[in-house]
């Protein structure tokens, strides 16, 4: 979740996604959810990361 407006930096988020994909062996999706209201602030996946490169 995101607390006080603080989430993972984009570069760190990308590295985390790629590492988890390597460990688990399949595509991974990460969503940032506002701690106070439960709304989704962002969503990214290893598929999105690979397409952007």
VENJOUR-V516429 format. One record per pair of residues at least 24 apart in sequence whose C-alpha atoms are under 10 Angstrom apart, sorted by the first residue. I is the first residue (numbers start at 0). J is the second residue. Records with the same first field share a line. If there is no record, write none. Layout:
I->J / J
This chain:
0->30 / 31 / 32 / 33 / 34 / 35 / 37 / 38 / 39 / 40
1->30 / 31 / 32 / 33 / 34 / 35 / 37 / 38 / 39 / 40
2->31 / 32 / 33 / 34 / 35
3->33 / 34 / 35
4->33 / 34 / 35 / 40
5->31 / 33
6->31 / 32 / 33 / 40 / 41
7->31
9->43
12->43 / 44 / 48
13->43 / 44 / 45 / 47 / 48 / 49
14->45 / 48
15->45
16->43 / 44 / 45 / 46 / 48
17->44 / 45 / 46 / 48 / 49
18->45
19->45
20->44 / 45
